[in-house]
Amino acid sequence: MVFIALYLATSLIAGDFYKVPITVAFMISSVYAVAISGGFPLTKRIETYSRGASTQNMMFMLWIFVMAGAFAHSAKTMGSIDATVALTLDLLPSEMLLAGLFLASCFISISIGTSVGTIVALVPIAAALAHSTDTSVAMMTAVVVGGSFFGDNLSFISDTTVVATQTQGCKMSDKFRVNAFIVVPAAIVILLLYLVLGQGIASPTSVPEVQYLKVIPYIVVLVCAIMGMNVMAVLTIGLALTGIIGISDGTYDLYGWFGAMGNGILAMGELIIITMMAGGLLEIIRENGGIDYIIQKLTARINGKRGAELAIGVLVAIVDLCTANNTVAIITVGPIAKQIGDRYGVDNRKCASILDTFSCFMQGLIPYGAQILMAAGLAQLNPVSILPYLYYPFAIGIAALLAILLRYPRRFS
């Protein structure tokens, strides 16, 4: 409560949710938690906090963050994003600009595992296409933002997927299958909608030359991950490919590759620190009976799996609304969701899918989230102007709610 009140209040006063570093809010909340944890010597309290920050699952998550950061940045430096963008645009059928742009966003986001990276790559292109075809810039921008959450929700190297699966103790490939049952129908509906809305819009006349070799790392990572290979092995293979291809074609030398990997690892620093502090904070809360109290209050009126799943979905959405960060929301709610799920017999794979989908649904609709702020800045728009066109985040929220109410997919419900 201190964390949410501190972060929310100071951000509202500042009028900017990114003026207050989330790491500072977690630090102050952690100090407060350690200070009020009565009945234990100070060294014991710090030991409890440290234990929560360094559990086996937590450390595995952090290693994945390190590898994912190194792969993503070395691939970007090599030009893989530009090559993937050029390939997807080259494959656009005539009269299908909106649908093609949505498919491109979905493919790139599921390949690189980050909605922000997809937005940075495609929004400038979408805005330019909107101007050249006399189409709404806000709609074109929203198409990219919506598609970017497809991969944020499903990709094996997305931090939300990593956190959701690790906190619930299930395999990424299993979570992918369950999650796909829920959101792929929504994506198909939105694709059909864009096919209708896009009639009469001309496709681009000039497309950059496709460098097929540079798309290989993303394709290999995607295929290996879908085959169920260990995520660390997948990222290692992808990282090796960026080095082999990047050095062989002269994009960078050996030291340039090392530098790109290093910058990628450093870029994950804040997320790693947040993850560790959130783990320590939750361990202090658990030690003092706080987790049991939250579960008791949340489950007071729950009757069966449907109520438990709804409680988990609502809780992660509320935390995301307050923190404007879907990964932090899952990190915060994950351990609580695991206990609620175990108590009411919710399948771990569906629980992870609900956490990820509801957090992406809320993150895709808040105008102060990193994704919409980034997209608005690149397209030179007011963030609020994008909201009415964000069809896909709305669709996955509805799909997740229906999956709970209608007990779908049946096998995992």
C-alpha positions as CSV (number, residue, x, y, z in Angstrom):
1,M,0.0,0.0,0.0
2,V,2.9,2.4,0.7
3,F,4.4,1.6,-2.6
4,I,1.2,2.2,-4.6
5,A,0.3,5.3,-2.6
6,L,3.9,6.7,-2.9
7,Y,4.3,5.9,-6.6
8,L,0.7,6.9,-7.6
9,A,0.5,10.1,-5.6
10,T,3.9,11.5,-6.5
11,S,3.3,10.7,-10.2
12,L,0.0,12.5,-10.2
13,I,1.4,15.5,-8.5
14,A,4.3,15.6,-11.0
15,G,1.9,15.0,-13.8
16,D,4.3,12.4,-15.2
17,F,4.4,8.7,-14.4
18,Y,8.0,8.5,-15.5
19,K,9.3,11.4,-13.5
20,V,9.4,9.3,-10.3
21,P,11.7,6.3,-10.8
22,I,9.9,3.1,-9.9
23,T,13.1,1.8,-8.3
24,V,13.0,4.7,-5.7
25,A,9.4,3.9,-4.9
26,F,10.3,0.2,-4.3
27,M,13.4,1.2,-2.3
28,I,11.4,3.4,0.1
29,S,8.7,0.8,0.4
30,S,11.3,-1.9,1.2
31,V,12.9,0.3,3.9
32,Y,9.5,0.9,5.4
33,A,8.7,-2.9,5.3
34,V,11.9,-3.8,7.0
35,A,11.4,-1.0,9.6
36,I,7.9,-2.1,10.7
37,S,8.5,-5.8,10.6
38,G,8.2,-6.3,14.4
39,G,9.3,-9.1,16.6
40,F,12.6,-9.7,14.8
41,P,16.1,-8.2,15.2
42,L,17.2,-5.9,12.3
43,T,19.7,-8.4,10.9
44,K,17.0,-11.1,10.8
45,R,14.6,-8.8,8.9
46,I,17.3,-7.9,6.4
47,E,18.1,-11.6,6.0
48,T,14.4,-12.3,5.3
49,Y,14.3,-9.6,2.7
50,S,17.5,-10.9,1.1
51,R,16.1,-14.4,1.0
52,G,13.1,-13.3,-0.9
53,A,15.2,-11.4,-3.4
54,S,17.4,-14.4,-4.2
55,T,15.1,-17.4,-4.4
56,Q,15.9,-20.1,-7.1
57,N,13.0,-18.9,-9.3
58,M,14.1,-15.3,-8.9
59,M,17.7,-16.0,-9.9
60,F,16.6,-18.0,-12.9
61,M,14.4,-15.1,-14.0
62,L,17.3,-12.7,-13.6
63,W,19.6,-14.9,-15.8
64,I,16.9,-14.9,-18.5
65,F,16.6,-11.1,-18.3
66,V,20.4,-10.8,-18.8
67,M,20.5,-13.2,-21.8
68,A,17.3,-11.6,-23.4
69,G,18.8,-8.1,-23.0
70,A,22.1,-9.2,-24.6
71,F,20.3,-10.9,-27.5
72,A,17.8,-8.2,-28.2
73,H,20.4,-5.4,-28.3
74,S,23.0,-7.2,-30.3
75,A,20.3,-8.2,-32.9
76,K,19.0,-4.6,-33.0
77,T,22.6,-3.3,-33.5
78,M,23.1,-5.8,-36.3
79,G,20.1,-4.5,-38.1
80,S,17.7,-7.4,-37.5
81,I,14.8,-5.2,-36.6
82,D,15.1,-3.1,-39.8
83,A,15.5,-6.3,-41.8
84,T,12.4,-7.8,-40.2
85,V,10.4,-4.6,-40.8
86,A,11.5,-4.6,-44.5
87,L,10.5,-8.2,-44.9
88,T,7.1,-7.8,-43.5
89,L,6.4,-4.7,-45.5
90,D,7.6,-6.5,-48.6
91,L,5.1,-9.2,-48.0
92,L,2.1,-6.8,-47.7
93,P,-0.6,-7.6,-50.1
94,S,-2.3,-4.8,-52.1
95,E,-5.2,-3.0,-50.4
96,M,-4.3,-4.6,-47.0
97,L,-2.2,-2.0,-45.4
98,L,-3.9,-1.9,-41.9
99,A,-4.1,-5.7,-41.7
100,G,-0.5,-6.1,-43.0
101,L,0.8,-3.5,-40.5
102,F,-1.0,-5.4,-37.7
103,L,0.5,-8.7,-38.8
104,A,3.9,-7.1,-39.0
105,S,3.6,-5.8,-35.5
106,C,2.4,-9.2,-34.2
107,F,5.3,-11.0,-35.9
108,I,8.0,-8.6,-34.8
109,S,6.8,-8.4,-31.3
110,I,6.6,-12.2,-30.9
111,S,10.1,-12.4,-32.4
112,I,11.8,-9.8,-30.2
113,G,9.6,-10.1,-27.1
114,T,9.1,-6.4,-26.4
115,S,6.2,-4.1,-27.2
116,V,8.3,-1.0,-26.9
117,G,10.9,-2.3,-29.3
118,T,8.1,-3.1,-31.9
119,I,6.7,0.4,-31.4
120,V,10.1,2.1,-31.9
121,A,10.6,0.1,-35.1
122,L,7.2,0.4,-36.7
123,V,5.5,3.6,-35.5
124,P,7.7,6.0,-37.5
125,I,6.9,3.9,-40.6
126,A,3.2,3.8,-39.7
127,A,3.0,7.5,-39.3
128,A,4.7,8.1,-42.6
129,L,2.4,5.7,-44.4
130,A,-0.6,7.4,-42.8
131,H,0.5,10.8,-44.2
132,S,1.2,9.4,-47.6
133,T,-2.1,7.6,-47.9
134,D,-4.2,10.2,-46.2
135,T,-5.2,7.9,-43.4
136,S,-5.7,8.7,-39.7
137,V,-2.3,8.8,-38.0
138,A,-3.8,7.9,-34.7
139,M,-5.4,4.8,-36.1
140,M,-2.2,3.7,-37.9
141,T,-0.3,4.2,-34.7
142,A,-2.9,2.3,-32.7
143,V,-2.6,-0.7,-35.1
144,V,1.1,-1.0,-34.3
145,V,0.6,-0.5,-30.5
146,G,-2.1,-3.2,-30.5
147,G,0.0,-5.7,-32.5
148,S,3.0,-5.0,-30.2
149,F,1.0,-6.4,-27.3
150,F,0.4,-9.7,-29.2
151,G,4.1,-10.5,-28.7
152,D,4.4,-8.9,-25.3
153,N,1.7,-11.4,-24.2
154,L,2.9,-14.5,-26.1
155,S,6.6,-14.3,-26.9
156,F,8.9,-16.7,-25.1
157,I,11.5,-13.9,-24.5
158,S,9.0,-11.4,-23.3
159,D,9.7,-10.4,-19.7
160,T,5.9,-10.7,-18.8
161,T,6.0,-14.4,-20.1
162,V,9.2,-15.1,-18.1
163,V,7.8,-13.6,-14.9
164,A,4.3,-15.2,-15.3
165,T,5.7,-18.7,-15.9
166,Q,8.3,-18.5,-13.2
167,T,5.9,-17.3,-10.5
168,Q,3.4,-20.0,-11.4
169,G,5.9,-22.8,-11.9
170,C,5.0,-23.9,-15.5
171,K,6.8,-24.3,-18.8
172,M,6.8,-21.4,-21.3
173,S,5.7,-23.8,-24.1
174,D,2.7,-24.9,-22.0
175,K,1.7,-21.3,-21.1
176,F,2.0,-20.4,-24.8
177,R,-0.5,-23.0,-25.9
178,V,-3.1,-22.0,-23.2
179,N,-2.5,-18.3,-23.8
180,A,-2.8,-18.8,-27.6
181,F,-6.2,-20.5,-27.2
182,I,-7.4,-17.3,-25.4
183,V,-5.9,-14.5,-27.5
184,V,-5.4,-15.9,-31.0
185,P,-9.2,-15.8,-31.7
186,A,-9.2,-12.2,-30.6
187,A,-6.3,-11.4,-32.9
188,I,-8.1,-13.1,-35.9
189,V,-11.2,-11.0,-35.2
190,I,-9.2,-7.8,-35.1
191,L,-7.3,-8.8,-38.3
192,L,-10.7,-9.3,-40.1
193,L,-11.8,-5.9,-38.8
194,Y,-8.6,-4.3,-40.2
195,L,-9.3,-6.0,-43.5
196,V,-12.6,-4.3,-43.7
197,L,-11.4,-0.9,-42.5
198,G,-8.4,-1.0,-44.8
199,Q,-10.3,-1.4,-48.0
200,G,-9.5,1.5,-50.3
201,I,-6.1,2.3,-48.7
202,A,-3.2,1.9,-51.1
203,S,-0.2,-0.2,-50.1
204,P,3.2,1.4,-50.0
205,T,4.9,2.0,-53.4
206,S,8.5,1.7,-52.1
207,V,9.9,-0.8,-49.7
208,P,13.5,-1.0,-48.3
209,E,15.6,-3.8,-49.7
210,V,15.2,-6.9,-47.6
211,Q,18.3,-8.3,-45.9
212,Y,17.1,-11.9,-45.4
213,L,20.3,-13.0,-43.5
214,K,19.6,-10.6,-40.7
215,V,16.1,-12.0,-40.1
216,I,17.5,-15.5,-39.3
217,P,18.2,-15.0,-35.6
218,Y,14.6,-14.0,-34.8
219,I,13.2,-16.9,-36.9
220,V,15.5,-19.4,-35.2
221,V,14.7,-18.1,-31.7
222,L,11.0,-18.3,-32.5
223,V,11.1,-21.8,-34.0
224,C,13.3,-23.2,-31.2
225,A,11.1,-21.7,-28.5
226,I,7.9,-23.1,-30.0
227,M,9.6,-26.5,-30.1
228,G,9.9,-26.4,-26.3
229,M,13.7,-25.9,-26.1
230,N,15.0,-24.5,-22.8
231,V,14.8,-20.7,-22.9
232,M,18.4,-20.2,-21.9
233,A,19.5,-22.5,-24.7
234,V,17.2,-20.7,-27.2
235,L,18.7,-17.3,-26.2
236,T,22.3,-18.7,-26.4
237,I,21.7,-19.9,-29.9
238,G,20.1,-16.6,-30.9
239,L,23.0,-14.7,-29.4
240,A,25.6,-16.8,-31.2
241,L,23.8,-16.2,-34.5
242,T,23.9,-12.5,-34.0
243,G,27.6,-12.7,-33.5
244,I,28.3,-15.0,-36.5
245,I,26.1,-13.0,-38.9
246,G,27.0,-9.5,-37.6
247,I,30.7,-10.1,-37.7
248,S,30.7,-12.0,-41.1
249,D,28.8,-9.2,-42.9
250,G,30.9,-6.5,-41.3
251,T,28.1,-4.8,-39.3
252,Y,30.4,-4.9,-36.3
253,D,33.6,-6.6,-35.2
254,L,34.1,-8.9,-32.2
255,Y,34.5,-5.9,-29.8
256,G,31.4,-4.2,-31.3
257,W,29.4,-7.4,-30.7
258,F,30.7,-7.5,-27.1
259,G,29.7,-3.9,-26.7
260,A,26.2,-4.5,-28.0
261,M,25.7,-7.4,-25.6
262,G,27.0,-5.3,-22.7
263,N,24.6,-2.4,-23.5
264,G,21.7,-4.8,-23.7
265,I,22.6,-6.3,-20.3
266,L,22.9,-2.8,-18.8
267,A,19.5,-1.9,-20.3
268,M,17.9,-4.6,-18.2
269,G,19.5,-3.3,-15.0
270,E,16.4,-1.4,-13.7
271,L,14.1,-4.4,-14.4
272,I,16.6,-6.7,-12.5
273,I,16.7,-4.3,-9.5
274,I,12.9,-4.0,-9.5
275,T,12.5,-7.8,-9.6
276,M,14.9,-8.4,-6.7
277,M,13.3,-5.6,-4.5
278,A,9.8,-6.8,-5.3
279,G,10.9,-10.4,-4.2
280,G,12.4,-9.1,-1.0
281,L,9.4,-6.9,-0.3
282,L,6.9,-9.8,-0.8
283,E,9.0,-12.1,1.4
284,I,8.8,-9.6,4.3
285,I,5.0,-9.3,3.7
286,R,4.7,-13.1,3.6
287,E,6.7,-13.5,6.8
288,N,4.4,-11.2,8.7
289,G,1.2,-12.8,7.5
290,G,0.4,-10.2,4.9
291,I,0.0,-12.6,1.9
292,D,-2.3,-14.8,3.9
293,Y,-4.4,-11.7,4.9
294,I,-4.6,-10.6,1.2
295,I,-5.7,-14.0,0.1
296,Q,-8.2,-14.3,2.9
297,K,-9.8,-11.0,1.9
298,L,-9.7,-11.7,-1.9
299,T,-11.1,-15.2,-1.5
300,A,-13.8,-14.4,1.1
301,R,-16.5,-14.5,-1.5
302,I,-14.9,-16.9,-4.0
303,N,-16.7,-20.0,-4.9
304,G,-14.6,-22.3,-7.0
305,K,-12.1,-21.8,-9.8
306,R,-14.1,-19.2,-11.7
307,G,-14.1,-16.8,-8.8
308,A,-10.4,-17.5,-8.1
309,E,-9.4,-16.7,-11.7
310,L,-11.5,-13.5,-11.7
311,A,-9.8,-12.4,-8.5
312,I,-6.4,-13.0,-10.0
313,G,-7.3,-11.1,-13.2
314,V,-8.8,-8.1,-11.3
315,L,-5.9,-7.9,-8.9
316,V,-3.1,-7.8,-11.6
317,A,-5.1,-5.3,-13.6
318,I,-5.5,-3.0,-10.6
319,V,-1.8,-3.2,-9.7
320,D,-0.9,-2.4,-13.4
321,L,-3.2,0.6,-13.4
322,C,-1.3,1.9,-10.3
323,T,2.2,1.1,-11.5
324,A,1.9,1.6,-15.3
325,N,4.2,-1.4,-15.7
326,N,2.8,-4.9,-16.6
327,T,5.9,-6.7,-15.7
328,V,6.0,-5.1,-12.2
329,A,2.3,-5.9,-11.8
330,I,3.0,-9.6,-12.5
331,I,6.0,-9.7,-10.3
332,T,3.9,-8.2,-7.5
333,V,0.8,-10.3,-7.9
334,G,2.4,-13.6,-9.1
335,P,3.2,-15.1,-5.7
336,I,-0.3,-14.2,-4.4
337,A,-1.9,-15.6,-7.6
338,K,0.1,-18.9,-7.1
339,Q,-1.3,-19.4,-3.6
340,I,-4.9,-18.5,-4.7
341,G,-4.6,-20.8,-7.7
342,D,-3.2,-23.7,-5.6
343,R,-6.0,-23.3,-3.0
344,Y,-8.8,-23.5,-5.6
345,G,-7.2,-25.9,-8.0
346,V,-6.6,-23.4,-10.9
347,D,-4.3,-24.9,-13.6
348,N,-0.9,-23.2,-13.3
349,R,-0.8,-22.7,-17.1
350,K,-4.1,-20.9,-17.2
351,C,-3.2,-18.9,-14.1
352,A,0.0,-17.7,-15.9
353,S,-2.0,-16.8,-19.0
354,I,-4.6,-14.8,-17.0
355,L,-1.8,-12.9,-15.3
356,D,-0.1,-12.0,-18.5
357,T,-3.3,-11.3,-20.5
358,F,-5.0,-9.1,-18.0
359,S,-1.8,-7.1,-17.4
360,C,-1.3,-6.6,-21.1
361,F,-5.0,-5.6,-21.5
362,M,-4.6,-2.9,-18.8
363,Q,-1.2,-1.8,-20.0
364,G,-2.5,-1.3,-23.5
365,L,-5.2,1.1,-22.4
366,I,-3.5,3.5,-20.0
367,P,-2.4,6.7,-21.7
368,Y,0.5,7.0,-19.2
369,G,2.0,3.6,-20.0
370,A,5.4,3.4,-21.6
371,Q,4.1,1.9,-24.8
372,I,1.4,4.6,-25.6
373,L,3.7,7.4,-24.5
374,M,6.4,6.1,-26.8
375,A,4.1,5.7,-29.7
376,A,2.5,9.1,-29.2
377,G,5.9,10.8,-29.1
378,L,7.1,9.1,-32.2
379,A,3.9,9.9,-34.1
380,Q,3.7,13.4,-32.6
381,L,0.2,12.8,-31.2
382,N,-1.6,13.3,-27.9
383,P,-1.6,9.9,-26.1
384,V,-5.3,10.1,-25.5
385,S,-6.0,10.4,-29.2
386,I,-4.7,6.8,-29.7
387,L,-7.0,5.2,-27.1
388,P,-10.2,5.0,-29.2
389,Y,-8.4,2.9,-31.9
390,L,-6.8,0.4,-29.5
391,Y,-9.0,-2.5,-30.6
392,Y,-6.6,-5.4,-29.8
393,P,-6.0,-4.6,-26.1
394,F,-9.8,-4.3,-25.7
395,A,-10.3,-7.6,-27.5
396,I,-7.8,-9.6,-25.4
397,G,-9.4,-8.2,-22.2
398,I,-12.8,-9.4,-23.4
399,A,-11.3,-12.8,-24.5
400,A,-9.7,-13.3,-21.1
401,L,-12.9,-12.5,-19.3
402,L,-14.9,-14.9,-21.5
403,A,-12.2,-17.6,-21.0
404,I,-12.9,-17.4,-17.2
405,L,-16.7,-17.1,-17.4
406,L,-17.1,-19.8,-20.1
407,R,-14.3,-22.1,-18.6
408,Y,-12.3,-22.0,-21.8
409,P,-10.1,-23.7,-22.9
410,R,-11.9,-26.6,-21.3
411,R,-8.9,-28.8,-21.0
412,F,-7.1,-26.3,-18.7
413,S,-10.1,-25.2,-16.8
